[in-house]
Amino acid sequence: MSAPANLIEWRKEQRASLLARRAACSPGERAAWNDAIMGFLAAGFPILRKLVVGFCWPYKGEVDPRPLIHQLREAGARVALPAVVAKRQPLEFREWWPGAPMQAGALGIPMPEGTPVLTPDAVLVPPVGFSDQGWRLGYGGGYFDRTLAALSPQPLKICVAHEVSRIPTIHPQPHDVPMDFIVTEAGIHAVDDGRLQLISGAAGAQLSAEIAARRGLPRRQAH
């Protein structure tokens, strides 16, 4: 599928359409989907209990990962939220725990203030949209793509989304970073050779552990 002549404008239109589609979903629908997604994450990614996990405070009807995050912390994981520290620069992940000092960040989204800076071994990334090939469409600022591109080894990249956010393609560009998995209320999708493959929780657990081992995760933290 060839890219539109004006890709920037096309993506802008897609974002507007996808955000409207997400906003039209009822709170009850989103709550049911969220419960399903948390179940798939817990079953398919027990490796997260041993890692530093980056996550995002839910914004504009995104998947709310906090139920899983509390479980991971209780199991011994450290968790961190992203902070915008400068325009067009990678995000900084700051450790979070219940009661951590917080401040309003970009777009008014809460972020920790003065907590340890961590490098995530895994990230739960919300999209505006995702494609059948496993690519994520963000809000357009490029922050997550810059952040992921700057990390070596790469973290385990898990996109958490609703099925209403699925589109055929985002027309990926060289700066776009593919996900390892996309988890929706329909299940766990592994990104396999440029396409999504629906897999079981057991298969997800095995594959995510293999990817983590191959990348040398967990990594050594500065703090």
PyMOL commands that place a pseudoatom at each C-alpha (Angstrom):
pseudoatom trace, name=CA, resn=MET, resi=1, chain=A, elem=C, hetatm=0, pos=[0.000, 0.000, 0.000]
pseudoatom trace, name=CA, resn=SER, resi=2, chain=A, elem=C, hetatm=0, pos=[1.663, 3.207, -1.141]
pseudoatom trace, name=CA, resn=ALA, resi=3, chain=A, elem=C, hetatm=0, pos=[1.915, 6.099, 1.294]
pseudoatom trace, name=CA, resn=PRO, resi=4, chain=A, elem=C, hetatm=0, pos=[-0.271, 9.199, 0.787]
pseudoatom trace, name=CA, resn=ALA, resi=5, chain=A, elem=C, hetatm=0, pos=[1.330, 12.168, -0.918]
pseudoatom trace, name=CA, resn=ASN, resi=6, chain=A, elem=C, hetatm=0, pos=[0.964, 14.194, 2.279]
pseudoatom trace, name=CA, resn=LEU, resi=7, chain=A, elem=C, hetatm=0, pos=[1.662, 11.672, 5.023]
pseudoatom trace, name=CA, resn=ILE, resi=8, chain=A, elem=C, hetatm=0, pos=[1.702, 14.258, 7.808]
pseudoatom trace, name=CA, resn=GLU, resi=9, chain=A, elem=C, hetatm=0, pos=[-1.800, 15.451, 6.932]
pseudoatom trace, name=CA, resn=TRP, resi=10, chain=A, elem=C, hetatm=0, pos=[-3.017, 11.866, 6.487]
pseudoatom trace, name=CA, resn=ARG, resi=11, chain=A, elem=C, hetatm=0, pos=[-1.766, 10.888, 9.937]
pseudoatom trace, name=CA, resn=LYS, resi=12, chain=A, elem=C, hetatm=0, pos=[-3.346, 14.003, 11.433]
pseudoatom trace, name=CA, resn=GLU, resi=13, chain=A, elem=C, hetatm=0, pos=[-6.708, 12.987, 9.961]
pseudoatom trace, name=CA, resn=GLN, resi=14, chain=A, elem=C, hetatm=0, pos=[-6.264, 9.406, 11.197]
pseudoatom trace, name=CA, resn=ARG, resi=15, chain=A, elem=C, hetatm=0, pos=[-5.522, 10.615, 14.723]
pseudoatom trace, name=CA, resn=ALA, resi=16, chain=A, elem=C, hetatm=0, pos=[-8.609, 12.782, 14.799]
pseudoatom trace, name=CA, resn=SER, resi=17, chain=A, elem=C, hetatm=0, pos=[-10.781, 9.934, 13.562]
pseudoatom trace, name=CA, resn=LEU, resi=18, chain=A, elem=C, hetatm=0, pos=[-9.291, 7.396, 15.983]
pseudoatom trace, name=CA, resn=LEU, resi=19, chain=A, elem=C, hetatm=0, pos=[-9.597, 9.698, 18.990]
pseudoatom trace, name=CA, resn=ALA, resi=20, chain=A, elem=C, hetatm=0, pos=[-13.237, 10.393, 18.101]
pseudoatom trace, name=CA, resn=ARG, resi=21, chain=A, elem=C, hetatm=0, pos=[-13.851, 6.656, 17.746]
pseudoatom trace, name=CA, resn=ARG, resi=22, chain=A, elem=C, hetatm=0, pos=[-12.313, 6.015, 21.162]
pseudoatom trace, name=CA, resn=ALA, resi=23, chain=A, elem=C, hetatm=0, pos=[-14.245, 8.864, 22.795]
pseudoatom trace, name=CA, resn=ALA, resi=24, chain=A, elem=C, hetatm=0, pos=[-17.509, 7.427, 21.480]
pseudoatom trace, name=CA, resn=CYS, resi=25, chain=A, elem=C, hetatm=0, pos=[-17.021, 4.197, 23.453]
pseudoatom trace, name=CA, resn=SER, resi=26, chain=A, elem=C, hetatm=0, pos=[-19.017, 3.983, 26.657]
pseudoatom trace, name=CA, resn=PRO, resi=27, chain=A, elem=C, hetatm=0, pos=[-17.349, 3.863, 30.081]
pseudoatom trace, name=CA, resn=GLY, resi=28, chain=A, elem=C, hetatm=0, pos=[-18.829, 0.397, 30.545]
pseudoatom trace, name=CA, resn=GLU, resi=29, chain=A, elem=C, hetatm=0, pos=[-17.275, -0.862, 27.322]
pseudoatom trace, name=CA, resn=ARG, resi=30, chain=A, elem=C, hetatm=0, pos=[-13.891, 0.559, 28.240]
pseudoatom trace, name=CA, resn=ALA, resi=31, chain=A, elem=C, hetatm=0, pos=[-14.053, -0.940, 31.738]
pseudoatom trace, name=CA, resn=ALA, resi=32, chain=A, elem=C, hetatm=0, pos=[-14.844, -4.410, 30.372]
pseudoatom trace, name=CA, resn=TRP, resi=33, chain=A, elem=C, hetatm=0, pos=[-12.089, -4.134, 27.773]
pseudoatom trace, name=CA, resn=ASN, resi=34, chain=A, elem=C, hetatm=0, pos=[-9.648, -2.945, 30.422]
pseudoatom trace, name=CA, resn=ASP, resi=35, chain=A, elem=C, hetatm=0, pos=[-10.391, -5.947, 32.641]
pseudoatom trace, name=CA, resn=ALA, resi=36, chain=A, elem=C, hetatm=0, pos=[-9.773, -8.294, 29.709]
pseudoatom trace, name=CA, resn=ILE, resi=37, chain=A, elem=C, hetatm=0, pos=[-6.508, -6.578, 28.779]
pseudoatom trace, name=CA, resn=MET, resi=38, chain=A, elem=C, hetatm=0, pos=[-5.226, -6.731, 32.374]
pseudoatom trace, name=CA, resn=GLY, resi=39, chain=A, elem=C, hetatm=0, pos=[-5.971, -10.451, 32.397]
pseudoatom trace, name=CA, resn=PHE, resi=40, chain=A, elem=C, hetatm=0, pos=[-4.077, -11.052, 29.172]
pseudoatom trace, name=CA, resn=LEU, resi=41, chain=A, elem=C, hetatm=0, pos=[-1.103, -9.023, 30.418]
pseudoatom trace, name=CA, resn=ALA, resi=42, chain=A, elem=C, hetatm=0, pos=[-0.962, -10.916, 33.704]
pseudoatom trace, name=CA, resn=ALA, resi=43, chain=A, elem=C, hetatm=0, pos=[-1.180, -14.305, 31.966]
pseudoatom trace, name=CA, resn=GLY, resi=44, chain=A, elem=C, hetatm=0, pos=[1.142, -13.539, 29.068]
pseudoatom trace, name=CA, resn=PHE, resi=45, chain=A, elem=C, hetatm=0, pos=[3.897, -11.504, 30.690]
pseudoatom trace, name=CA, resn=PRO, resi=46, chain=A, elem=C, hetatm=0, pos=[4.940, -12.893, 34.104]
pseudoatom trace, name=CA, resn=ILE, resi=47, chain=A, elem=C, hetatm=0, pos=[8.463, -11.750, 33.128]
pseudoatom trace, name=CA, resn=LEU, resi=48, chain=A, elem=C, hetatm=0, pos=[7.352, -8.204, 33.989]
pseudoatom trace, name=CA, resn=ARG, resi=49, chain=A, elem=C, hetatm=0, pos=[7.523, -9.060, 37.692]
pseudoatom trace, name=CA, resn=LYS, resi=50, chain=A, elem=C, hetatm=0, pos=[11.335, -9.172, 37.380]
pseudoatom trace, name=CA, resn=LEU, resi=51, chain=A, elem=C, hetatm=0, pos=[11.771, -6.011, 35.304]
pseudoatom trace, name=CA, resn=VAL, resi=52, chain=A, elem=C, hetatm=0, pos=[11.644, -2.229, 35.512]
pseudoatom trace, name=CA, resn=VAL, resi=53, chain=A, elem=C, hetatm=0, pos=[8.347, -1.469, 33.777]
pseudoatom trace, name=CA, resn=GLY, resi=54, chain=A, elem=C, hetatm=0, pos=[7.542, 1.863, 32.171]
pseudoatom trace, name=CA, resn=PHE, resi=55, chain=A, elem=C, hetatm=0, pos=[3.870, 2.732, 31.885]
pseudoatom trace, name=CA, resn=CYS, resi=56, chain=A, elem=C, hetatm=0, pos=[1.682, 5.731, 31.111]
pseudoatom trace, name=CA, resn=TRP, resi=57, chain=A, elem=C, hetatm=0, pos=[-0.939, 7.423, 33.231]
pseudoatom trace, name=CA, resn=PRO, resi=58, chain=A, elem=C, hetatm=0, pos=[-4.190, 6.916, 31.256]
pseudoatom trace, name=CA, resn=TYR, resi=59, chain=A, elem=C, hetatm=0, pos=[-5.176, 9.864, 29.061]
pseudoatom trace, name=CA, resn=LYS, resi=60, chain=A, elem=C, hetatm=0, pos=[-8.315, 10.482, 27.019]
pseudoatom trace, name=CA, resn=GLY, resi=61, chain=A, elem=C, hetatm=0, pos=[-9.809, 6.993, 27.350]
pseudoatom trace, name=CA, resn=GLU, resi=62, chain=A, elem=C, hetatm=0, pos=[-6.569, 5.028, 26.940]
pseudoatom trace, name=CA, resn=VAL, resi=63, chain=A, elem=C, hetatm=0, pos=[-6.117, 1.604, 28.478]
pseudoatom trace, name=CA, resn=ASP, resi=64, chain=A, elem=C, hetatm=0, pos=[-5.574, 2.036, 32.225]
pseudoatom trace, name=CA, resn=PRO, resi=65, chain=A, elem=C, hetatm=0, pos=[-2.617, -0.200, 33.204]
pseudoatom trace, name=CA, resn=ARG, resi=66, chain=A, elem=C, hetatm=0, pos=[-2.669, 0.699, 36.900]
pseudoatom trace, name=CA, resn=PRO, resi=67, chain=A, elem=C, hetatm=0, pos=[-4.400, -2.490, 38.132]
pseudoatom trace, name=CA, resn=LEU, resi=68, chain=A, elem=C, hetatm=0, pos=[-1.546, -4.540, 36.649]
pseudoatom trace, name=CA, resn=ILE, resi=69, chain=A, elem=C, hetatm=0, pos=[1.057, -2.033, 37.838]
pseudoatom trace, name=CA, resn=HIS, resi=70, chain=A, elem=C, hetatm=0, pos=[-0.061, -2.500, 41.450]
pseudoatom trace, name=CA, resn=GLN, resi=71, chain=A, elem=C, hetatm=0, pos=[0.201, -6.273, 41.034]
pseudoatom trace, name=CA, resn=LEU, resi=72, chain=A, elem=C, hetatm=0, pos=[3.684, -5.986, 39.549]
pseudoatom trace, name=CA, resn=ARG, resi=73, chain=A, elem=C, hetatm=0, pos=[4.905, -3.797, 42.405]
pseudoatom trace, name=CA, resn=GLU, resi=74, chain=A, elem=C, hetatm=0, pos=[3.542, -6.258, 44.946]
pseudoatom trace, name=CA, resn=ALA, resi=75, chain=A, elem=C, hetatm=0, pos=[5.502, -8.982, 43.128]
pseudoatom trace, name=CA, resn=GLY, resi=76, chain=A, elem=C, hetatm=0, pos=[8.741, -6.989, 43.379]
pseudoatom trace, name=CA, resn=ALA, resi=77, chain=A, elem=C, hetatm=0, pos=[8.911, -5.013, 40.121]
pseudoatom trace, name=CA, resn=ARG, resi=78, chain=A, elem=C, hetatm=0, pos=[9.913, -1.366, 39.962]
pseudoatom trace, name=CA, resn=VAL, resi=79, chain=A, elem=C, hetatm=0, pos=[7.718, 0.859, 37.808]
pseudoatom trace, name=CA, resn=ALA, resi=80, chain=A, elem=C, hetatm=0, pos=[8.239, 4.252, 36.224]
pseudoatom trace, name=CA, resn=LEU, resi=81, chain=A, elem=C, hetatm=0, pos=[6.304, 6.984, 34.457]
pseudoatom trace, name=CA, resn=PRO, resi=82, chain=A, elem=C, hetatm=0, pos=[7.604, 9.081, 31.551]
pseudoatom trace, name=CA, resn=ALA, resi=83, chain=A, elem=C, hetatm=0, pos=[8.394, 12.775, 31.829]
pseudoatom trace, name=CA, resn=VAL, resi=84, chain=A, elem=C, hetatm=0, pos=[8.996, 15.254, 29.024]
pseudoatom trace, name=CA, resn=VAL, resi=85, chain=A, elem=C, hetatm=0, pos=[12.245, 17.014, 29.934]
pseudoatom trace, name=CA, resn=ALA, resi=86, chain=A, elem=C, hetatm=0, pos=[12.847, 18.930, 26.678]
pseudoatom trace, name=CA, resn=LYS, resi=87, chain=A, elem=C, hetatm=0, pos=[11.197, 19.320, 23.305]
pseudoatom trace, name=CA, resn=ARG, resi=88, chain=A, elem=C, hetatm=0, pos=[12.276, 16.769, 20.682]
pseudoatom trace, name=CA, resn=GLN, resi=89, chain=A, elem=C, hetatm=0, pos=[14.302, 14.832, 23.259]
pseudoatom trace, name=CA, resn=PRO, resi=90, chain=A, elem=C, hetatm=0, pos=[13.808, 11.319, 24.659]
pseudoatom trace, name=CA, resn=LEU, resi=91, chain=A, elem=C, hetatm=0, pos=[11.514, 10.914, 27.630]
pseudoatom trace, name=CA, resn=GLU, resi=92, chain=A, elem=C, hetatm=0, pos=[12.894, 10.422, 31.128]
pseudoatom trace, name=CA, resn=PHE, resi=93, chain=A, elem=C, hetatm=0, pos=[11.374, 7.606, 33.179]
pseudoatom trace, name=CA, resn=ARG, resi=94, chain=A, elem=C, hetatm=0, pos=[10.963, 8.375, 36.865]
pseudoatom trace, name=CA, resn=GLU, resi=95, chain=A, elem=C, hetatm=0, pos=[10.143, 5.764, 39.485]
pseudoatom trace, name=CA, resn=TRP, resi=96, chain=A, elem=C, hetatm=0, pos=[6.563, 5.727, 40.747]
pseudoatom trace, name=CA, resn=TRP, resi=97, chain=A, elem=C, hetatm=0, pos=[4.919, 4.226, 43.774]
pseudoatom trace, name=CA, resn=PRO, resi=98, chain=A, elem=C, hetatm=0, pos=[1.600, 4.976, 45.498]
pseudoatom trace, name=CA, resn=GLY, resi=99, chain=A, elem=C, hetatm=0, pos=[2.082, 8.290, 47.286]
pseudoatom trace, name=CA, resn=ALA, resi=100, chain=A, elem=C, hetatm=0, pos=[5.133, 9.322, 45.226]
pseudoatom trace, name=CA, resn=PRO, resi=101, chain=A, elem=C, hetatm=0, pos=[5.465, 13.109, 44.825]
pseudoatom trace, name=CA, resn=MET, resi=102, chain=A, elem=C, hetatm=0, pos=[3.733, 14.108, 41.594]
pseudoatom trace, name=CA, resn=GLN, resi=103, chain=A, elem=C, hetatm=0, pos=[3.353, 17.172, 39.403]
pseudoatom trace, name=CA, resn=ALA, resi=104, chain=A, elem=C, hetatm=0, pos=[1.417, 18.020, 36.260]
pseudoatom trace, name=CA, resn=GLY, resi=105, chain=A, elem=C, hetatm=0, pos=[3.501, 17.337, 33.162]
pseudoatom trace, name=CA, resn=ALA, resi=106, chain=A, elem=C, hetatm=0, pos=[2.872, 17.779, 29.448]
pseudoatom trace, name=CA, resn=LEU, resi=107, chain=A, elem=C, hetatm=0, pos=[-0.861, 17.965, 28.634]
pseudoatom trace, name=CA, resn=GLY, resi=108, chain=A, elem=C, hetatm=0, pos=[-1.523, 17.986, 32.372]
pseudoatom trace, name=CA, resn=ILE, resi=109, chain=A, elem=C, hetatm=0, pos=[-0.639, 14.291, 32.701]
pseudoatom trace, name=CA, resn=PRO, resi=110, chain=A, elem=C, hetatm=0, pos=[0.741, 13.457, 36.180]
pseudoatom trace, name=CA, resn=MET, resi=111, chain=A, elem=C, hetatm=0, pos=[4.427, 12.600, 36.448]
pseudoatom trace, name=CA, resn=PRO, resi=112, chain=A, elem=C, hetatm=0, pos=[6.707, 11.909, 39.416]
pseudoatom trace, name=CA, resn=GLU, resi=113, chain=A, elem=C, hetatm=0, pos=[8.769, 14.761, 40.801]
pseudoatom trace, name=CA, resn=GLY, resi=114, chain=A, elem=C, hetatm=0, pos=[12.248, 14.132, 42.147]
pseudoatom trace, name=CA, resn=THR, resi=115, chain=A, elem=C, hetatm=0, pos=[12.069, 10.334, 42.198]
pseudoatom trace, name=CA, resn=PRO, resi=116, chain=A, elem=C, hetatm=0, pos=[14.891, 8.095, 40.869]
pseudoatom trace, name=CA, resn=VAL, resi=117, chain=A, elem=C, hetatm=0, pos=[15.416, 8.030, 37.107]
pseudoatom trace, name=CA, resn=LEU, resi=118, chain=A, elem=C, hetatm=0, pos=[15.208, 4.473, 35.758]
pseudoatom trace, name=CA, resn=THR, resi=119, chain=A, elem=C, hetatm=0, pos=[15.765, 2.867, 32.359]
pseudoatom trace, name=CA, resn=PRO, resi=120, chain=A, elem=C, hetatm=0, pos=[12.799, 0.627, 31.559]
pseudoatom trace, name=CA, resn=ASP, resi=121, chain=A, elem=C, hetatm=0, pos=[13.313, -3.019, 30.688]
pseudoatom trace, name=CA, resn=ALA, resi=122, chain=A, elem=C, hetatm=0, pos=[9.743, -3.142, 29.395]
pseudoatom trace, name=CA, resn=VAL, resi=123, chain=A, elem=C, hetatm=0, pos=[7.252, -0.481, 28.363]
pseudoatom trace, name=CA, resn=LEU, resi=124, chain=A, elem=C, hetatm=0, pos=[3.465, -0.602, 28.246]
pseudoatom trace, name=CA, resn=VAL, resi=125, chain=A, elem=C, hetatm=0, pos=[2.800, 1.896, 25.483]
pseudoatom trace, name=CA, resn=PRO, resi=126, chain=A, elem=C, hetatm=0, pos=[-0.631, 3.316, 24.666]
pseudoatom trace, name=CA, resn=PRO, resi=127, chain=A, elem=C, hetatm=0, pos=[-1.299, 4.307, 21.051]
pseudoatom trace, name=CA, resn=VAL, resi=128, chain=A, elem=C, hetatm=0, pos=[-3.754, 6.526, 19.265]
pseudoatom trace, name=CA, resn=GLY, resi=129, chain=A, elem=C, hetatm=0, pos=[-3.894, 3.699, 16.733]
pseudoatom trace, name=CA, resn=PHE, resi=130, chain=A, elem=C, hetatm=0, pos=[-2.085, 0.531, 15.758]
pseudoatom trace, name=CA, resn=SER, resi=131, chain=A, elem=C, hetatm=0, pos=[-1.752, -1.310, 12.482]
pseudoatom trace, name=CA, resn=ASP, resi=132, chain=A, elem=C, hetatm=0, pos=[-2.195, -4.876, 11.329]
pseudoatom trace, name=CA, resn=GLN, resi=133, chain=A, elem=C, hetatm=0, pos=[1.591, -4.997, 10.889]
pseudoatom trace, name=CA, resn=GLY, resi=134, chain=A, elem=C, hetatm=0, pos=[2.356, -4.128, 14.522]
pseudoatom trace, name=CA, resn=TRP, resi=135, chain=A, elem=C, hetatm=0, pos=[3.183, -0.446, 14.210]
pseudoatom trace, name=CA, resn=ARG, resi=136, chain=A, elem=C, hetatm=0, pos=[1.977, 2.182, 16.677]
pseudoatom trace, name=CA, resn=LEU, resi=137, chain=A, elem=C, hetatm=0, pos=[0.545, 5.567, 15.766]
pseudoatom trace, name=CA, resn=GLY, resi=138, chain=A, elem=C, hetatm=0, pos=[1.134, 8.063, 18.572]
pseudoatom trace, name=CA, resn=TYR, resi=139, chain=A, elem=C, hetatm=0, pos=[0.005, 11.613, 19.171]
pseudoatom trace, name=CA, resn=GLY, resi=140, chain=A, elem=C, hetatm=0, pos=[2.494, 13.070, 16.721]
pseudoatom trace, name=CA, resn=GLY, resi=141, chain=A, elem=C, hetatm=0, pos=[5.200, 14.446, 18.990]
pseudoatom trace, name=CA, resn=GLY, resi=142, chain=A, elem=C, hetatm=0, pos=[7.582, 11.554, 18.347]
pseudoatom trace, name=CA, resn=TYR, resi=143, chain=A, elem=C, hetatm=0, pos=[8.588, 11.273, 22.001]
pseudoatom trace, name=CA, resn=PHE, resi=144, chain=A, elem=C, hetatm=0, pos=[8.112, 7.529, 22.403]
pseudoatom trace, name=CA, resn=ASP, resi=145, chain=A, elem=C, hetatm=0, pos=[9.813, 6.734, 19.093]
pseudoatom trace, name=CA, resn=ARG, resi=146, chain=A, elem=C, hetatm=0, pos=[12.828, 8.869, 20.069]
pseudoatom trace, name=CA, resn=THR, resi=147, chain=A, elem=C, hetatm=0, pos=[12.936, 7.288, 23.505]
pseudoatom trace, name=CA, resn=LEU, resi=148, chain=A, elem=C, hetatm=0, pos=[12.750, 3.720, 22.253]
pseudoatom trace, name=CA, resn=ALA, resi=149, chain=A, elem=C, hetatm=0, pos=[15.270, 4.350, 19.479]
pseudoatom trace, name=CA, resn=ALA, resi=150, chain=A, elem=C, hetatm=0, pos=[17.754, 5.685, 22.048]
pseudoatom trace, name=CA, resn=LEU, resi=151, chain=A, elem=C, hetatm=0, pos=[17.582, 2.617, 24.304]
pseudoatom trace, name=CA, resn=SER, resi=152, chain=A, elem=C, hetatm=0, pos=[20.088, -0.186, 23.944]
pseudoatom trace, name=CA, resn=PRO, resi=153, chain=A, elem=C, hetatm=0, pos=[19.266, -2.933, 24.462]
pseudoatom trace, name=CA, resn=GLN, resi=154, chain=A, elem=C, hetatm=0, pos=[15.711, -2.386, 23.389]
pseudoatom trace, name=CA, resn=PRO, resi=155, chain=A, elem=C, hetatm=0, pos=[13.086, -2.877, 26.097]
pseudoatom trace, name=CA, resn=LEU, resi=156, chain=A, elem=C, hetatm=0, pos=[10.233, -5.318, 25.747]
pseudoatom trace, name=CA, resn=LYS, resi=157, chain=A, elem=C, hetatm=0, pos=[7.725, -3.187, 23.806]
pseudoatom trace, name=CA, resn=ILE, resi=158, chain=A, elem=C, hetatm=0, pos=[4.097, -3.959, 24.585]
pseudoatom trace, name=CA, resn=CYS, resi=159, chain=A, elem=C, hetatm=0, pos=[1.425, -1.793, 22.999]
pseudoatom trace, name=CA, resn=VAL, resi=160, chain=A, elem=C, hetatm=0, pos=[-1.823, -1.777, 25.039]
pseudoatom trace, name=CA, resn=ALA, resi=161, chain=A, elem=C, hetatm=0, pos=[-4.850, -0.763, 23.005]
pseudoatom trace, name=CA, resn=HIS, resi=162, chain=A, elem=C, hetatm=0, pos=[-8.520, -1.213, 22.237]
pseudoatom trace, name=CA, resn=GLU, resi=163, chain=A, elem=C, hetatm=0, pos=[-9.571, -2.992, 19.060]
pseudoatom trace, name=CA, resn=VAL, resi=164, chain=A, elem=C, hetatm=0, pos=[-11.376, 0.188, 17.925]
pseudoatom trace, name=CA, resn=SER, resi=165, chain=A, elem=C, hetatm=0, pos=[-7.886, 1.692, 17.536]
pseudoatom trace, name=CA, resn=ARG, resi=166, chain=A, elem=C, hetatm=0, pos=[-6.857, -0.815, 14.860]
pseudoatom trace, name=CA, resn=ILE, resi=167, chain=A, elem=C, hetatm=0, pos=[-6.245, 0.429, 11.296]
pseudoatom trace, name=CA, resn=PRO, resi=168, chain=A, elem=C, hetatm=0, pos=[-4.850, -1.387, 8.235]
pseudoatom trace, name=CA, resn=THR, resi=169, chain=A, elem=C, hetatm=0, pos=[-1.572, 0.563, 8.163]
pseudoatom trace, name=CA, resn=ILE, resi=170, chain=A, elem=C, hetatm=0, pos=[0.153, 3.654, 9.528]
pseudoatom trace, name=CA, resn=HIS, resi=171, chain=A, elem=C, hetatm=0, pos=[2.456, 3.817, 6.469]
pseudoatom trace, name=CA, resn=PRO, resi=172, chain=A, elem=C, hetatm=0, pos=[5.546, 3.319, 8.684]
pseudoatom trace, name=CA, resn=GLN, resi=173, chain=A, elem=C, hetatm=0, pos=[8.563, 5.544, 8.202]
pseudoatom trace, name=CA, resn=PRO, resi=174, chain=A, elem=C, hetatm=0, pos=[12.225, 5.008, 9.159]
pseudoatom trace, name=CA, resn=HIS, resi=175, chain=A, elem=C, hetatm=0, pos=[11.746, 6.838, 12.469]
pseudoatom trace, name=CA, resn=ASP, resi=176, chain=A, elem=C, hetatm=0, pos=[8.835, 4.616, 13.555]
pseudoatom trace, name=CA, resn=VAL, resi=177, chain=A, elem=C, hetatm=0, pos=[9.637, 1.835, 16.042]
pseudoatom trace, name=CA, resn=PRO, resi=178, chain=A, elem=C, hetatm=0, pos=[7.735, -1.471, 15.761]
pseudoatom trace, name=CA, resn=MET, resi=179, chain=A, elem=C, hetatm=0, pos=[6.217, -3.091, 18.811]
pseudoatom trace, name=CA, resn=ASP, resi=180, chain=A, elem=C, hetatm=0, pos=[7.016, -6.606, 20.054]
pseudoatom trace, name=CA, resn=PHE, resi=181, chain=A, elem=C, hetatm=0, pos=[3.437, -7.271, 21.141]
pseudoatom trace, name=CA, resn=ILE, resi=182, chain=A, elem=C, hetatm=0, pos=[0.045, -5.614, 20.894]
pseudoatom trace, name=CA, resn=VAL, resi=183, chain=A, elem=C, hetatm=0, pos=[-2.440, -6.542, 23.606]
pseudoatom trace, name=CA, resn=THR, resi=184, chain=A, elem=C, hetatm=0, pos=[-6.115, -5.720, 23.192]
pseudoatom trace, name=CA, resn=GLU, resi=185, chain=A, elem=C, hetatm=0, pos=[-9.377, -7.040, 24.629]
pseudoatom trace, name=CA, resn=ALA, resi=186, chain=A, elem=C, hetatm=0, pos=[-9.206, -9.644, 21.829]
pseudoatom trace, name=CA, resn=GLY, resi=187, chain=A, elem=C, hetatm=0, pos=[-5.986, -11.138, 23.182]
pseudoatom trace, name=CA, resn=ILE, resi=188, chain=A, elem=C, hetatm=0, pos=[-2.188, -11.099, 22.897]
pseudoatom trace, name=CA, resn=HIS, resi=189, chain=A, elem=C, hetatm=0, pos=[-0.809, -10.399, 19.433]
pseudoatom trace, name=CA, resn=ALA, resi=190, chain=A, elem=C, hetatm=0, pos=[2.852, -11.105, 18.729]
pseudoatom trace, name=CA, resn=VAL, resi=191, chain=A, elem=C, hetatm=0, pos=[4.425, -9.009, 15.989]
pseudoatom trace, name=CA, resn=ASP, resi=192, chain=A, elem=C, hetatm=0, pos=[5.782, -11.680, 13.683]
pseudoatom trace, name=CA, resn=ASP, resi=193, chain=A, elem=C, hetatm=0, pos=[7.423, -10.907, 10.343]
pseudoatom trace, name=CA, resn=GLY, resi=194, chain=A, elem=C, hetatm=0, pos=[5.403, -7.776, 9.712]
pseudoatom trace, name=CA, resn=ARG, resi=195, chain=A, elem=C, hetatm=0, pos=[2.029, -9.081, 10.841]
pseudoatom trace, name=CA, resn=LEU, resi=196, chain=A, elem=C, hetatm=0, pos=[0.067, -9.688, 14.025]
pseudoatom trace, name=CA, resn=GLN, resi=197, chain=A, elem=C, hetatm=0, pos=[-0.291, -13.245, 15.256]
pseudoatom trace, name=CA, resn=LEU, resi=198, chain=A, elem=C, hetatm=0, pos=[-2.830, -14.001, 17.992]
pseudoatom trace, name=CA, resn=ILE, resi=199, chain=A, elem=C, hetatm=0, pos=[-1.189, -16.231, 20.597]
pseudoatom trace, name=CA, resn=SER, resi=200, chain=A, elem=C, hetatm=0, pos=[-2.101, -17.824, 23.916]
pseudoatom trace, name=CA, resn=GLY, resi=201, chain=A, elem=C, hetatm=0, pos=[-1.040, -16.568, 27.317]
pseudoatom trace, name=CA, resn=ALA, resi=202, chain=A, elem=C, hetatm=0, pos=[1.382, -19.479, 27.675]
pseudoatom trace, name=CA, resn=ALA, resi=203, chain=A, elem=C, hetatm=0, pos=[2.942, -18.689, 24.303]
pseudoatom trace, name=CA, resn=GLY, resi=204, chain=A, elem=C, hetatm=0, pos=[3.188, -15.028, 25.264]
pseudoatom trace, name=CA, resn=ALA, resi=205, chain=A, elem=C, hetatm=0, pos=[4.937, -15.901, 28.508]
pseudoatom trace, name=CA, resn=GLN, resi=206, chain=A, elem=C, hetatm=0, pos=[7.459, -18.074, 26.686]
pseudoatom trace, name=CA, resn=LEU, resi=207, chain=A, elem=C, hetatm=0, pos=[8.094, -15.616, 23.858]
pseudoatom trace, name=CA, resn=SER, resi=208, chain=A, elem=C, hetatm=0, pos=[8.447, -12.567, 26.114]
pseudoatom trace, name=CA, resn=ALA, resi=209, chain=A, elem=C, hetatm=0, pos=[10.915, -14.434, 28.320]
pseudoatom trace, name=CA, resn=GLU, resi=210, chain=A, elem=C, hetatm=0, pos=[12.922, -15.452, 25.248]
pseudoatom trace, name=CA, resn=ILE, resi=211, chain=A, elem=C, hetatm=0, pos=[13.009, -11.868, 23.951]
pseudoatom trace, name=CA, resn=ALA, resi=212, chain=A, elem=C, hetatm=0, pos=[14.086, -10.551, 27.364]
pseudoatom trace, name=CA, resn=ALA, resi=213, chain=A, elem=C, hetatm=0, pos=[16.878, -13.127, 27.609]
pseudoatom trace, name=CA, resn=ARG, resi=214, chain=A, elem=C, hetatm=0, pos=[18.061, -12.367, 24.073]
pseudoatom trace, name=CA, resn=ARG, resi=215, chain=A, elem=C, hetatm=0, pos=[18.273, -8.649, 24.869]
pseudoatom trace, name=CA, resn=GLY, resi=216, chain=A, elem=C, hetatm=0, pos=[19.969, -9.125, 28.209]
pseudoatom trace, name=CA, resn=LEU, resi=217, chain=A, elem=C, hetatm=0, pos=[17.067, -7.898, 30.308]
pseudoatom trace, name=CA, resn=PRO, resi=218, chain=A, elem=C, hetatm=0, pos=[16.826, -6.915, 33.071]
pseudoatom trace, name=CA, resn=ARG, resi=219, chain=A, elem=C, hetatm=0, pos=[19.533, -4.355, 32.530]
pseudoatom trace, name=CA, resn=ARG, resi=220, chain=A, elem=C, hetatm=0, pos=[21.786, -2.885, 35.205]
pseudoatom trace, name=CA, resn=GLN, resi=221, chain=A, elem=C, hetatm=0, pos=[20.221, 0.279, 36.639]
pseudoatom trace, name=CA, resn=ALA, resi=222, chain=A, elem=C, hetatm=0, pos=[22.109, 3.403, 37.634]
pseudoatom trace, name=CA, resn=HIS, resi=223, chain=A, elem=C, hetatm=0, pos=[20.046, 3.628, 40.837]
for i in range(1, 223): cmd.bond("trace and resi %d" % i, "trace and resi %d" % (i + 1))
show_as sticks, trace
zoom trace
